[in-house]
Amino acid sequence: MSKARHARPRRSTRRVARTLTIAGLGAGITAAGAGAAFATDYTVKPGDTLSEIAQANGADWHQLARINNLQDPDLILIGQTLSLDGVTKAAAPKRVTTKKVETKKVRKTERRVKTSRSEDRPAAGGRANLSGAWAKVANCESSGNPRAVNPAGYYGLFQFDRQTWRSVGGSGSPANASAAEQLMRAKKLYAQRGASPWPVCGRYLR
């Protein structure tokens, strides 16, 4: 009888020890998972580009370059650590639908405007022939959406800011202009400044 009484506490002790060990492992896994979820840095790997890193983290490359004080966004080094702290996720571009009546009004206005330079006239029908290098730039900058609006203040197929848009003869919001006009003004900007207005996506024009 005395042996049976001494054996019961030992079994109970083993069960308690196992329970504590499993609980300790669970706490360690939870802590490790929490640490991974709140990572705020990214280490550059071979083949990475700033736009790809930003896209993978749901961010805007303009903001990522600004936070990390990158003078040349095209130049990032393997092993370089980029801070993601403070980067806000870029909102998905909203497609703007316009009524047929409004479209007709805009077309009438465009016909009334007279320009002295033929290069300032959009292609007939307002359609852009996006192909080759310019199609790649538009896809890189805005996923090919002429109505794309970036919270950081960039608009349209080629992500003009308002000041740059006005400098090449544009008016209003670039996202409200036809795809043909956006392409025409992007080419005009390229003739003036080369690929520098598109630090990352401009590589397709070189």
Buried (B, 14 or more C-beta within 10 A) or exposed (E): EEEEEEEEEEEEEEEEEEEEEEEEEEEEEEEEEEEEEEEEEBEBEEEBBBBEBBBEBEBBBBBBBBBBEBEEBBEBEEEBEBEBEEBEEBEEBEEEEEEEEEEEEBEEEEEEEEEEEEEBBBBEEBEBEBEEBBBBBBBBBBEBBBBBBBEBEBBBBBBBBBEBBEBBBBEEBBBBBBBBBBBBBBBBBBEEBEBEBBBBBBBBBE
